[in-house]
Structures are given as C-alpha cells and as structure tokens.
Amino acid sequence: MVEFIIYTLIMTAIFAIVALSLNLQAGITGLSNFGQAIFFAIGAYTSALITLNGLPFLLGLFLGMVLSALFALLIALPTPGLRDDYWAIVSIAAAETLRLFINNERWLAEGPFGLRGIPRPLEALFGTGYNWFYLVLSLVCLAIVFIAFELLIQSPFGRKLRAIRESEAMITALGRSVFRYKIVTLMISGAVAGLAGSLYGPYLTFISPEHFAPVVTFMIWSMVIVGGSGNNLGVILGAFVITLFNLSTRFVKDWLLLPTDLLAALRTLSIGLLIVVFVLLRPQGLIPEKRRSLLRVTRESLVTERKEKQSHAGGGKRK
C-alpha cells in the first residue's frame, strides 16, 4: 500500500505539471489544444535517448524542454489567422502525425516496441529508497512550475493573456500583437510539458507511443476541467483526483474478474461521465477561478505597461 501511495503521488505530480501547462493555454489564454500529449512525449523520448547514450539526466531534461518548445513554435508559426477551434484541429493533427511517425520508425526509438531500460538518475545512490527520492524530485519540480505560473499569471504578461481569453478583438484594437502572445504561451506550455515527460520516462524505465495516445490528452483535459480551469491549485487537485481514480480502478478486476481491455474501456468511459457531470453541474470545477471583469484586467495591463514605459523613458533621460 505504501508503494502504491508513493507511485500515485509521483504520477500525480508528473501529470499535474502537464495539466498546468495545458491550463496556461486553455484556462488562462483560451487556446484549445487537443494535442498536448505530444509535448509530453517529446520530453520523454528526448530525455530517454540522451540518458540511454550515457549523457547526464539534466542534459536530457533541458533538451526535452527545448525541443518541446521548438515543436510548439513550429506548429504555431504557420497558423496566425486560425480561430481557436481550427487551432484545436491543427494541434491534434500535428500531435498524431508525430506520434505515428515515432510509432512507425525503428532506427531511432524502436517504433512500437518503445525504449526499454531507461536509466534512472542517482538510482545507485539511493538504492531501495529511490521511490522516496523520486517523489521529492517530482514534488519539487511541481512546486517550481506552480510558483512560476502563479507569478506569470499575476504579471502584466499574464493579465494580457486573460484579456485575450475574454476578448481577443479588444486586445487587437488596442494595438497589441495577440499572435505573439499566443506563440510565447504555446512555447512556455510546451517546455513545461516536456519537463513532465523528462520525469516520466526515467521513472517508468520504459516508454512507447501508446503512452502518449490521444486518450492521454483527454485525461489531461479532465484534470483541468474537474480541478477548475484557470486555477492552478484547482488543476493540481484535479490531477490528484483523476490519477487516483485512474489507478485505483485497476483493483476492480480483482473483484469483478473483468478482462483488462474491458476494464480500460470502462475506466475511460467513467472519466468521460465524470467530465459530463462537472460540465453540467459544476462547470467552474472543484476550485473555481477568481474571475475579474475584462475591463479591469485590460486597464490593469495598460496601466502597468504605461508605468514601465515611463520608467524606461525616465531612465533614458537621466542617462
């Protein structure tokens, strides 16, 4: 039971990081991304390939974040004129294209067989207490991401993102480049999802394309919806609820004697029903976002920007 609790908490921390990255897009900026799992996959595969070739884990983690951010930039640059619904289609199409490419090539990542024997960082040092170490590592990374996102959301940049979510046309009318803000948001979100993937692969020591199927994005979305879209603390709670539900239902087969495939299908169906219940009865999630009026958010953003310009201009005059 202790090992199960530790495993659940580690998976919660890793998936909470991915869910926070999606929340920055969907909950804060209003971008619907149905391919978030591919950034998770890029981080996992990059970190695994780096460490399997004898290079340091931290290098793999860093490169996983960088490549995930670059892939977000790659799919975002050709779509400046797309509305949010079309962007959702582009994101899932790009994600599935890359996943199917990984699934069908064997020269780099062993295709559908996946990568096995991924080294665990510092495993020899911690020995039998390694799971405790990885739990602390995962929670520290989650805390860093949470604090960084909270600071980002409260900054002038974050206020502009919320204003874009409420009325993109108003921000455009004020002379701001909405597309530039979206690109930066997508790159930050991709990098953070890559961080989660870099933690995911070494812990399991095995990854394959099936670990990053579209159902994974569906599960990440469920964490955001159940926890509370736009609220980072709520998203972490949603990640815990969905992860605990997803893992604990595996014990049902011991009583109902259900086939594994049927149990997996029922688990996905149950999460889908849970999302429907929350959308109908509590759309704001377990911990609602403290929403402010669009006018107030926009005014705060413009006032802060004006003060920054005045301070820069004053500094230039003094020089």
C-alpha positions as CSV (number, residue, x, y, z in Angstrom):
1,M,0.0,0.0,0.0
2,V,2.9,2.4,0.8
3,E,4.4,1.7,-2.6
4,F,1.1,2.3,-4.3
5,I,0.6,5.6,-2.5
6,I,4.2,6.8,-3.5
7,Y,3.5,5.7,-7.1
8,T,0.2,7.6,-7.1
9,L,1.8,10.7,-5.8
10,I,4.6,10.6,-8.3
11,M,2.2,10.1,-11.2
12,T,0.0,12.9,-9.8
13,A,3.0,15.3,-9.6
14,I,4.1,14.5,-13.2
15,F,0.6,14.7,-14.7
16,A,-0.1,17.9,-12.7
17,I,2.8,19.5,-14.4
18,V,1.4,18.6,-17.8
19,A,-2.1,19.8,-16.7
20,L,-0.7,23.1,-15.5
21,S,0.9,23.6,-18.9
22,L,-2.5,22.9,-20.6
23,N,-4.2,25.2,-18.1
24,L,-1.9,28.1,-19.2
25,Q,-3.2,27.7,-22.7
26,A,-6.8,26.7,-22.2
27,G,-7.7,28.1,-18.8
28,I,-5.7,31.4,-18.9
29,T,-5.3,32.3,-22.6
30,G,-8.4,30.5,-24.0
31,L,-6.5,28.3,-26.5
32,S,-8.0,24.8,-27.1
33,N,-5.1,22.4,-27.5
34,F,-6.1,18.7,-28.2
35,G,-2.5,17.5,-28.8
36,Q,-0.8,18.4,-25.5
37,A,0.3,14.8,-25.0
38,I,2.8,15.1,-27.9
39,F,4.9,17.7,-26.0
40,F,4.8,15.3,-23.1
41,A,6.1,12.6,-25.5
42,I,8.9,14.8,-26.9
43,G,10.3,15.4,-23.4
44,A,10.1,11.7,-22.5
45,Y,11.8,10.5,-25.7
46,T,14.4,13.2,-25.7
47,S,15.4,12.5,-22.1
48,A,15.4,8.8,-22.7
49,L,17.6,8.9,-25.8
50,I,20.0,11.2,-24.1
51,T,20.4,9.1,-20.9
52,L,20.5,5.8,-22.9
53,N,23.6,7.1,-24.7
54,G,25.3,7.8,-21.4
55,L,24.8,11.5,-21.2
56,P,23.6,13.3,-18.0
57,F,19.9,13.3,-17.0
58,L,19.9,17.1,-16.5
59,L,21.0,17.5,-20.2
60,G,18.2,15.3,-21.3
61,L,15.7,17.2,-19.2
62,F,16.9,20.5,-20.6
63,L,16.9,19.3,-24.2
64,G,13.5,17.8,-23.8
65,M,12.1,21.2,-22.7
66,V,13.9,23.0,-25.5
67,L,12.7,20.6,-28.3
68,S,9.1,20.6,-26.9
69,A,9.1,24.4,-27.1
70,L,10.5,24.4,-30.6
71,F,7.9,22.0,-31.8
72,A,5.2,24.3,-30.3
73,L,6.8,27.1,-32.3
74,L,6.9,25.0,-35.4
75,I,3.2,24.2,-35.5
76,A,2.2,27.7,-34.3
77,L,4.0,29.9,-36.9
78,P,2.0,28.8,-39.9
79,T,-1.3,29.4,-38.2
80,P,-1.5,33.1,-37.4
81,G,-5.0,33.6,-38.8
82,L,-6.7,30.5,-37.4
83,R,-9.5,30.8,-34.9
84,D,-9.3,28.8,-31.7
85,D,-11.5,25.9,-33.0
86,Y,-9.3,25.5,-36.1
87,W,-6.2,25.7,-33.9
88,A,-7.6,22.8,-31.9
89,I,-7.8,20.7,-35.1
90,V,-4.2,21.7,-36.1
91,S,-2.8,20.7,-32.7
92,I,-4.3,17.2,-32.6
93,A,-3.3,16.6,-36.3
94,A,0.3,17.7,-35.6
95,A,0.4,15.6,-32.4
96,E,-0.9,12.5,-34.1
97,T,1.4,12.9,-37.1
98,L,4.4,13.0,-34.9
99,R,3.2,10.1,-32.7
100,L,2.5,7.9,-35.8
101,F,6.0,8.8,-37.1
102,I,7.5,7.6,-33.9
103,N,5.3,4.5,-33.9
104,N,6.4,3.5,-37.5
105,E,10.2,4.2,-37.4
106,R,12.7,1.9,-35.6
107,W,16.0,3.4,-36.4
108,L,15.8,6.0,-33.5
109,A,13.2,5.0,-30.9
110,E,12.4,1.3,-31.7
111,G,9.0,2.1,-33.2
112,P,6.0,0.4,-31.5
113,F,8.4,-1.6,-29.2
114,G,9.4,1.5,-27.4
115,L,12.5,2.3,-25.4
116,R,13.5,-0.1,-22.6
117,G,16.0,0.2,-19.8
118,I,15.9,3.9,-19.4
119,P,18.5,4.8,-16.7
120,R,17.1,6.3,-13.5
121,P,19.1,9.3,-12.2
122,L,21.0,8.7,-9.0
123,E,19.5,5.2,-8.5
124,A,22.7,3.7,-7.3
125,L,23.0,6.4,-4.6
126,F,19.5,5.9,-3.1
127,G,19.1,2.2,-3.6
128,T,15.9,0.8,-2.0
129,G,14.7,4.3,-1.0
130,Y,14.8,5.5,-4.7
131,N,11.0,6.0,-4.9
132,W,11.1,8.4,-2.0
133,F,13.8,10.4,-3.8
134,Y,11.8,10.5,-7.0
135,L,8.7,11.6,-5.1
136,V,10.6,14.5,-3.6
137,L,12.1,15.3,-7.0
138,S,8.7,15.3,-8.7
139,L,7.1,17.4,-6.0
140,V,10.0,20.0,-6.1
141,C,9.5,20.3,-9.9
142,L,5.8,20.6,-9.5
143,A,6.3,23.3,-6.8
144,I,8.7,25.3,-9.1
145,V,6.2,25.1,-12.0
146,F,3.3,26.1,-9.8
147,I,5.1,29.1,-8.3
148,A,6.5,30.2,-11.7
149,F,3.0,30.1,-13.3
150,E,1.4,31.9,-10.4
151,L,4.0,34.7,-10.8
152,L,3.5,34.7,-14.5
153,I,-0.3,35.0,-14.2
154,Q,0.0,37.9,-11.8
155,S,2.4,39.7,-14.1
156,P,1.4,42.2,-16.8
157,F,2.0,39.4,-19.3
158,G,-0.4,37.1,-17.5
159,R,-3.0,39.9,-17.4
160,K,-2.8,40.3,-21.1
161,L,-3.3,36.5,-21.5
162,R,-6.5,36.7,-19.5
163,A,-7.6,39.7,-21.5
164,I,-7.0,37.7,-24.8
165,R,-9.2,34.9,-23.4
166,E,-12.0,37.3,-22.6
167,S,-11.9,39.4,-25.8
168,E,-9.2,38.9,-28.4
169,A,-10.7,41.6,-30.6
170,M,-10.4,44.2,-27.9
171,I,-6.7,43.5,-27.4
172,T,-6.1,43.7,-31.1
173,A,-8.0,47.0,-31.2
174,L,-5.6,48.3,-28.6
175,G,-2.7,47.7,-30.9
176,R,-1.3,44.6,-29.2
177,S,0.0,41.6,-31.1
178,V,-2.2,38.7,-30.0
179,F,-0.4,36.2,-32.1
180,R,2.9,37.0,-30.5
181,Y,1.4,36.4,-27.0
182,K,-0.1,33.1,-28.1
183,I,3.2,31.9,-29.6
184,V,5.1,32.7,-26.3
185,T,2.3,31.0,-24.3
186,L,2.5,27.8,-26.5
187,M,6.3,27.6,-26.2
188,I,6.2,28.0,-22.4
189,S,3.4,25.4,-22.2
190,G,5.3,23.0,-24.5
191,A,8.5,23.4,-22.5
192,V,6.7,22.6,-19.2
193,A,5.0,19.6,-20.7
194,G,8.5,18.5,-21.9
195,L,9.7,18.8,-18.4
196,A,7.0,16.4,-17.2
197,G,7.9,13.9,-20.0
198,S,11.6,14.0,-18.9
199,L,10.5,12.9,-15.5
200,Y,8.0,10.3,-16.7
201,G,10.4,8.2,-18.8
202,P,13.2,7.6,-16.3
203,Y,10.7,6.7,-13.6
204,L,8.9,4.0,-15.6
205,T,12.2,3.0,-17.4
206,F,10.1,2.2,-20.5
207,I,8.1,4.3,-22.9
208,S,6.3,3.6,-26.1
209,P,4.0,5.6,-28.5
210,E,1.0,4.1,-26.7
211,H,1.9,6.0,-23.6
212,F,1.1,9.2,-25.5
213,A,-2.1,8.3,-27.3
214,P,-4.9,10.9,-27.7
215,V,-6.6,9.4,-24.6
216,V,-3.7,10.9,-22.6
217,T,-4.6,14.4,-23.8
218,F,-8.2,13.5,-22.9
219,M,-7.2,12.6,-19.4
220,I,-5.1,15.8,-19.0
221,W,-8.2,17.8,-20.1
222,S,-10.2,16.0,-17.5
223,M,-7.8,17.2,-14.8
224,V,-8.2,20.8,-15.9
225,I,-12.0,20.6,-16.1
226,V,-12.5,18.7,-12.8
227,G,-10.0,20.8,-10.8
228,G,-11.0,24.2,-12.2
229,S,-10.0,25.8,-15.4
230,G,-7.9,28.9,-14.9
231,N,-7.0,28.0,-11.3
232,N,-3.5,26.4,-10.9
233,L,-4.3,25.0,-7.4
234,G,-7.5,23.5,-8.7
235,V,-5.7,21.9,-11.6
236,I,-3.3,20.2,-9.2
237,L,-6.3,18.9,-7.2
238,G,-7.9,17.7,-10.4
239,A,-4.7,15.9,-11.3
240,F,-4.8,14.1,-8.0
241,V,-8.5,13.1,-8.3
242,I,-8.2,11.8,-11.8
243,T,-4.9,10.0,-11.2
244,L,-6.2,8.3,-8.1
245,F,-9.4,7.3,-9.9
246,N,-7.4,6.0,-12.9
247,L,-5.0,3.9,-10.8
248,S,-7.4,2.7,-8.1
249,T,-9.9,1.3,-10.6
250,R,-7.3,-1.3,-11.6
251,F,-8.1,-3.1,-8.3
252,V,-11.7,-3.6,-9.6
253,K,-10.6,-6.6,-11.7
254,D,-9.8,-8.5,-8.5
255,W,-13.5,-8.5,-7.6
256,L,-15.3,-8.4,-10.9
257,L,-12.9,-10.6,-12.8
258,L,-13.1,-8.3,-15.9
259,P,-10.8,-8.6,-18.9
260,T,-8.0,-5.9,-19.0
261,D,-9.3,-4.4,-22.2
262,L,-12.8,-4.1,-20.9
263,L,-11.6,-2.6,-17.7
264,A,-9.6,0.0,-19.5
265,A,-12.6,0.9,-21.7
266,L,-14.8,1.2,-18.6
267,R,-12.2,3.4,-16.9
268,T,-12.1,5.8,-19.8
269,L,-15.9,5.8,-20.0
270,S,-16.1,6.6,-16.3
271,I,-13.7,9.6,-16.6
272,G,-15.9,10.8,-19.6
273,L,-19.0,10.6,-17.5
274,L,-17.2,12.5,-14.7
275,I,-16.4,15.3,-17.1
276,V,-20.0,15.5,-18.2
277,V,-21.2,15.7,-14.6
278,F,-18.8,18.5,-13.9
279,V,-19.6,20.4,-17.1
280,L,-23.4,20.2,-16.3
281,L,-23.4,20.6,-12.5
282,R,-20.2,22.4,-11.6
283,P,-18.5,23.9,-14.7
284,Q,-16.2,26.0,-12.6
285,G,-14.5,22.9,-11.2
286,L,-13.6,21.9,-7.6
287,I,-11.7,25.2,-7.0
288,P,-13.1,28.0,-9.2
289,E,-11.0,30.7,-10.7
290,K,-11.4,34.2,-9.2
291,R,-12.5,35.9,-12.4
292,R,-12.4,39.7,-12.8
293,S,-14.1,41.8,-15.4
294,L,-12.4,42.2,-18.8
295,L,-12.4,46.0,-18.4
296,R,-10.5,45.8,-15.1
297,V,-8.0,43.2,-16.4
298,T,-7.3,45.3,-19.5
299,R,-7.0,48.5,-17.5
300,E,-4.5,47.0,-15.1
301,S,-2.4,45.7,-18.0
302,L,-2.4,49.0,-19.8
303,V,-1.6,51.0,-16.6
304,T,1.3,48.7,-15.8
305,E,2.6,48.9,-19.3
306,R,2.4,52.7,-19.3
307,K,4.4,52.8,-16.0
308,E,7.1,50.6,-17.4
309,K,7.4,52.8,-20.5
310,Q,7.6,55.9,-18.3
311,S,10.3,54.4,-16.1
312,H,12.3,53.4,-19.1
313,A,11.9,56.9,-20.6
314,G,12.9,58.5,-17.3
315,G,16.0,56.3,-17.1
316,G,16.9,57.2,-20.7
317,K,16.6,60.9,-19.9
318,R,18.8,60.7,-16.8
319,K,21.4,58.9,-18.8
